[in-house]
Amino acid sequence: MGLHPLEFSECYLDSPSFRDKIKSHEAELDKTNRFIKELYKDGKNLINATKQLGMAQRKFAQCLGEFQFEYIGDAKTDDEKCIDESLQEFSAFLKNLEDQRELMMRNITETLMKPLEKFRKEQLGALRAERKRYEKETEKYYSSLEKLLNMSSKKKEPQLQEADTQVEIMRRHFQEESLDYVCKLQEIQERKKFECVEPMLAFFQTVFTFYHQGFELAKDFDHYKRELQINIQNTRNRFEGTRSEVNELMKRIREAPQEYRQTSPISFEGYLYVQEKRPPPFGSSWVKRYCTFVKEQKILHMVTFDHRSGGKIGETESITLKSCVRKTTDVLDRRFCLDLDITDRPGTVLTVQALSEDDHKFWMQAMGGKEPVGHYLMRTYSKERGIDAQLDDVGFSFVKNSISAIEKRGINDQGLYRVVGVSSKVQKLLSLMIDEKSDEVDLSASEDWDVKTITSALKLYLRSLPEPLMTYELYKEFISPAKGGSPESRIQAVHCLVHKLPERNRQVLGLLMKHLANVAAHSKQNLMTVANLGVVFGPTLMRPQEETVAAIMDLKFQNIVVEILIEHHEKIFTDAPESCPLSPAAPVLCAPTRQSKKMSRQNRPLAVYNPQALDIQNVSTVGDSSSPAPDETSMGSNESVSSQSSSASASEVNMEKSDHAPLNASLSSGSNSGSATAAASCSAPGSSGERQTAATKATSDKERQEESVTSRKARAVYPCEAEHDSELSFHVGDIFNGVTQSREPGWLEGELEGKRGLIPENYVEML
């Protein structure tokens, strides 16, 4: 389990566990700050002390190899796994360079040092200032709260009201500061993945250019470079979409915080001040405790916690409640008090004080207080869609007509489904179509409705359904296989789950996936690859019932599920699954990584990736009409080559939050998304030895296998994409003829479909 997501609703509870989560995030970012400082220092050594290059470079490689990014949530995408493993790849690369001792370092200041230092100062430095403000506001608020609670209830009403108002202002200011700080913490946790790795790639390109074997080295590393570029861009795009969703959630909670604090049917929690009586003449004291009341068992758990004592959590005390009665101010000169009769301490009454009148009502309601205080009405939050969309015959007809019109009129339009229509026109079109007036509208020929209006109306219809097309019930089951396993196991799991959907849902989903596959097939013209369509339709087709930061962090896995549906729609929607595993998310043995395949080439330097030097012809972007043409694009920027701003005219309104994300890079090679159908590289953890053992598990004796490998047949147990002209590309189950031992250790030679070439030994089993 990685770092826990920080829920905005917890900013209002400010519980001990919430503070502990914040400390974990702060510690991780402090570690990152120290890492960047160390990296910067080592880079200076490389520039200023060329004579000591060997020692400095080995330390630099060690620093990269030992550092790992922490992630938010319970799983990582394939892209995040590749980004995490990229530091180990870079570490091995640098050790290789050190062995050859031919490295010359030039021009690393612009490609490595400045971006890292900029990130450290502008992001981590700004966060440190935010942290100080947050701690200061914490101190101010709780000090003023205690002062208010210690005020005598006999003071004049205007004085009490004025004091209440002042504390309320401080409370709001503190909560505002807490929301901003939590949002910033999580934003930087996500941002650092690509902000730190991308300068490394640029640095490696600088290192590579000084090698005489540059051309051959570039070919060796080209495959991994492209995979990692896609991984980084996918992660960046998902970050943009996630940030948009998080900001929306924070805005809603900020506007109506009480709605997110409704009492649970199971428990209620918050701070209470507990009166602790002492022997005369010492009187009594009030101690702040974080209390959780379990309604069914009537047990109150109390934890001592003071924000000003370094956040140390004290011991937990539990009591069983017999009854709860409001304590009036004529008995005790303090407001918001309750008397708790304790079952396990006969005759003992515990007096507690709530933080406010509203808080007092919540506790009375949760504990079943004897004195009713009136029902506290709470508004249920709901999205006002303004459109009664249903998954009926009318809706099905609208989906078919829209798809037909889009494929006839705009299948090659750049940014299809990304570029949004004018809000008023979209609403009008959808209203006409679902009000059974669809016969009056001919979408395939009418010039009244442009393509972007039709695409936006289709997306709005799908988002306006009472339940997502892929249902709330199956949401977690669809997400689960996307978080682990091999590409084959993911496809199988999604295939089974699709056939659990209601018949009408499956029909509409199948129709839509067939259409999106057609859109992706024209990606050279419309620039909408499978990955881009996954970003657009992930949140549209599936979403959880509860909106939390943890749920938003699963957006990236929604995209993966949609990518699988698009790429394998024919198999998934045409044929019923032959068999379904009991647990779609069960761990599956994955293919060896690129590291295990290149064992025999360890002492050859590798080409590296520089976003500034990448051929712009391999990247296509979507923007507005003012976007520069590829030959006009400056390559001097340190920005990602595949990032660009999404555009819409001032009169257009964004109809979908995920549409804010930048368009994915669309490589001219037409490679599939690394997240949905990951190639062999970066697809599984584990050492090379473990993977080689798994790949040759059918062989009982290694020596006997080596003796009998001459002129035999072999079957592929993992898929592989060739990284060199002398290698073979193949799929699982392919049969090789004339297999012999290669002169290169760890490799075989064989024939497939009339071509003879090299085969990684740990990717096949002998027949």
Secondary structure as the mmCIF struct_conf table of DSSP 4:
data_model
#
loop_
_struct_conf.conf_type_id
_struct_conf.id
_struct_conf.beg_label_comp_id
_struct_conf.beg_label_asym_id
_struct_conf.beg_label_seq_id
_struct_conf.end_label_comp_id
_struct_conf.end_label_asym_id
_struct_conf.end_label_seq_id
STRN STRN1 LEU A 3 LEU A 3
HELX_LH_PP_P HELX_LH_PP_P1 HIS A 4 PRO A 5
TURN_TY1_P TURN_TY1_P1 PHE A 8 SER A 9
HELX_RH_AL_P HELX_RH_AL_P1 GLU A 10 LEU A 13
HELX_RH_AL_P HELX_RH_AL_P2 PRO A 16 ASN A 48
HELX_RH_3T_P HELX_RH_3T_P1 THR A 50 GLN A 52
HELX_RH_AL_P HELX_RH_AL_P3 LEU A 53 GLU A 66
STRN STRN2 ILE A 72 ILE A 72
BEND BEND1 GLY A 73 ASP A 74
HELX_RH_AL_P HELX_RH_AL_P4 ASP A 78 GLN A 100
TURN_TY1_P TURN_TY1_P2 ARG A 101 ARG A 101
BEND BEND2 ASN A 107 ASN A 107
HELX_RH_AL_P HELX_RH_AL_P5 ILE A 108 ILE A 108
HELX_RH_PI_P HELX_RH_PI_P1 THR A 109 MET A 113
HELX_RH_AL_P HELX_RH_AL_P6 LYS A 114 PHE A 119
HELX_RH_PI_P HELX_RH_PI_P2 ARG A 120 LEU A 124
HELX_RH_AL_P HELX_RH_AL_P7 GLY A 125 LEU A 149
TURN_TY1_P TURN_TY1_P3 ASN A 150 ASN A 150
BEND BEND3 MET A 151 MET A 151
TURN_TY1_P TURN_TY1_P4 SER A 153 LYS A 154
BEND BEND4 LYS A 155 LYS A 155
HELX_RH_AL_P HELX_RH_AL_P8 GLU A 157 PHE A 208
TURN_TY1_P TURN_TY1_P5 THR A 209 PHE A 210
TURN_TY1_P TURN_TY1_P6 HIS A 212 GLN A 213
HELX_RH_AL_P HELX_RH_AL_P9 GLY A 214 GLU A 255
HELX_RH_3T_P HELX_RH_3T_P2 PRO A 257 ARG A 261
HELX_LH_PP_P HELX_LH_PP_P2 GLN A 262 SER A 264
BEND BEND5 PRO A 265 ILE A 266
STRN STRN3 SER A 267 LYS A 277
BEND BEND6 PRO A 279 PRO A 279
TURN_TY1_P TURN_TY1_P7 PRO A 280 PRO A 281
BEND BEND7 PHE A 282 PHE A 282
STRN STRN4 SER A 284 VAL A 294
TURN_TY1_P TURN_TY1_P8 LYS A 295 LYS A 298
STRN STRN5 ILE A 299 PHE A 305
HELX_RH_3T_P HELX_RH_3T_P3 HIS A 307 SER A 309
TURN_TY1_P TURN_TY1_P9 GLY A 310 GLY A 310
BEND BEND8 GLY A 311 GLY A 311
STRN STRN6 ILE A 313 LYS A 327
HELX_LH_PP_P HELX_LH_PP_P3 THR A 328 THR A 328
TURN_TY1_P TURN_TY1_P10 THR A 329 VAL A 331
BEND BEND9 LEU A 332 PHE A 336
STRN STRN7 CYS A 337 ILE A 342
TURN_TY1_P TURN_TY1_P11 THR A 343 ASP A 344
BEND BEND10 ARG A 345 ARG A 345
TURN_TY1_P TURN_TY1_P12 PRO A 346 GLY A 347
STRN STRN8 VAL A 349 GLN A 353
BEND BEND11 LEU A 355 SER A 356
HELX_RH_AL_P HELX_RH_AL_P10 GLU A 357 MET A 367
TURN_TY1_P TURN_TY1_P13 GLY A 368 GLY A 368
BEND BEND12 LYS A 370 GLU A 371
HELX_LH_PP_P HELX_LH_PP_P4 ARG A 379 TYR A 381
BEND BEND13 LEU A 391 ASP A 392
HELX_RH_AL_P HELX_RH_AL_P11 ASP A 393 ARG A 409
TURN_TY1_P TURN_TY1_P14 ILE A 411 ASN A 412
TURN_TY1_P TURN_TY1_P15 GLN A 414 ARG A 418
BEND BEND14 VAL A 419 VAL A 419
HELX_LH_PP_P HELX_LH_PP_P5 VAL A 420 VAL A 422
HELX_RH_AL_P HELX_RH_AL_P12 SER A 423 ILE A 434
TURN_TY1_P TURN_TY1_P16 ASP A 435 GLU A 436
HELX_RH_3T_P HELX_RH_3T_P4 SER A 438 GLU A 440
TURN_TY1_P TURN_TY1_P17 LEU A 443 ALA A 445
BEND BEND15 GLU A 447 TRP A 449
HELX_RH_AL_P HELX_RH_AL_P13 VAL A 451 SER A 464
BEND BEND16 LEU A 465 GLU A 467
TURN_TY1_P TURN_TY1_P18 LEU A 469 MET A 470
BEND BEND17 TYR A 472 TYR A 472
TURN_TY1_P TURN_TY1_P19 GLU A 473 LEU A 474
HELX_RH_AL_P HELX_RH_AL_P14 TYR A 475 ALA A 482
TURN_TY1_P TURN_TY1_P20 LYS A 483 LYS A 483
BEND BEND18 GLY A 484 GLY A 485
HELX_RH_AL_P HELX_RH_AL_P15 PRO A 487 VAL A 498
TURN_TY1_P TURN_TY1_P21 HIS A 499 LYS A 500
BEND BEND19 LEU A 501 LEU A 501
HELX_RH_AL_P HELX_RH_AL_P16 GLU A 503 ALA A 521
TURN_TY1_P TURN_TY1_P22 HIS A 522 HIS A 522
HELX_RH_AL_P HELX_RH_AL_P17 SER A 523 ASN A 526
HELX_RH_AL_P HELX_RH_AL_P18 VAL A 530 LEU A 541
BEND BEND20 GLN A 545 GLU A 546
HELX_RH_AL_P HELX_RH_AL_P19 VAL A 549 ILE A 552
TURN_TY1_P TURN_TY1_P23 MET A 553 ASP A 554
HELX_RH_AL_P HELX_RH_AL_P20 LEU A 555 GLU A 567
TURN_TY1_P TURN_TY1_P24 HIS A 568 HIS A 568
HELX_RH_AL_P HELX_RH_AL_P21 HIS A 569 THR A 574
BEND BEND21 ASP A 575 ASP A 575
BEND BEND22 GLU A 578 GLU A 578
BEND BEND23 LEU A 582 LEU A 582
TURN_TY1_P TURN_TY1_P25 PRO A 584 ALA A 585
HELX_LH_PP_P HELX_LH_PP_P6 ALA A 591 THR A 593
HELX_RH_AL_P HELX_RH_AL_P22 ARG A 594 LYS A 597
TURN_TY1_P TURN_TY1_P26 LYS A 598 LYS A 598
HELX_RH_3T_P HELX_RH_3T_P5 MET A 599 ARG A 601
TURN_TY1_P TURN_TY1_P27 GLN A 602 ASN A 603
BEND BEND24 ARG A 604 ARG A 604
TURN_TY1_P TURN_TY1_P28 PRO A 611 ALA A 613
BEND BEND25 LEU A 614 LEU A 614
HELX_RH_3T_P HELX_RH_3T_P6 ILE A 616 ASN A 618
STRN STRN9 VAL A 619 SER A 620
TURN_TY1_P TURN_TY1_P29 SER A 625 SER A 626
BEND BEND26 SER A 627 SER A 627
HELX_LH_PP_P HELX_LH_PP_P7 PRO A 628 ALA A 629
HELX_RH_3T_P HELX_RH_3T_P7 PRO A 630 GLU A 632
BEND BEND27 MET A 635 MET A 635
BEND BEND28 GLU A 639 GLU A 639
TURN_TY1_P TURN_TY1_P30 VAL A 641 SER A 642
TURN_TY1_P TURN_TY1_P31 ALA A 650 SER A 651
HELX_RH_3T_P HELX_RH_3T_P8 LYS A 657 HIS A 660
BEND BEND29 ALA A 661 ALA A 661
HELX_LH_PP_P HELX_LH_PP_P8 PRO A 662 ALA A 665
STRN STRN10 SER A 666 LEU A 667
TURN_TY1_P TURN_TY1_P32 SER A 668 SER A 669
HELX_LH_PP_P HELX_LH_PP_P9 SER A 671 SER A 673
TURN_TY1_P TURN_TY1_P33 GLY A 674 ALA A 676
BEND BEND30 THR A 677 THR A 677
BEND BEND31 ALA A 680 ALA A 680
TURN_TY1_P TURN_TY1_P34 SER A 681 CYS A 682
BEND BEND32 GLY A 686 GLY A 686
HELX_RH_AL_P HELX_RH_AL_P23 SER A 688 ALA A 695
TURN_TY1_P TURN_TY1_P35 THR A 696 ALA A 698
BEND BEND33 SER A 700 SER A 700
HELX_RH_AL_P HELX_RH_AL_P24 LYS A 702 GLU A 707
TURN_TY1_P TURN_TY1_P36 SER A 708 SER A 708
TURN_TY1_P TURN_TY1_P37 THR A 710 SER A 711
STRN STRN11 ARG A 712 ALA A 716
BEND BEND34 VAL A 717 TYR A 718
STRN STRN12 CYS A 720 CYS A 720
BEND BEND35 GLU A 723 HIS A 724
TURN_TY1_P TURN_TY1_P38 ASP A 725 SER A 726
STRN STRN13 GLU A 727 GLU A 727
STRN STRN14 PHE A 730 PHE A 730
TURN_TY1_P TURN_TY1_P39 VAL A 732 GLY A 733
STRN STRN15 ILE A 735 GLN A 741
BEND BEND36 ARG A 743 GLU A 744
TURN_TY1_P TURN_TY1_P40 PRO A 745 GLY A 746
STRN STRN16 TRP A 747 LEU A 752
TURN_TY1_P TURN_TY1_P41 GLU A 753 GLY A 754
STRN STRN17 LYS A 755 PRO A 760
HELX_RH_3T_P HELX_RH_3T_P9 GLU A 761 TYR A 763
STRN STRN18 VAL A 764 MET A 766
#
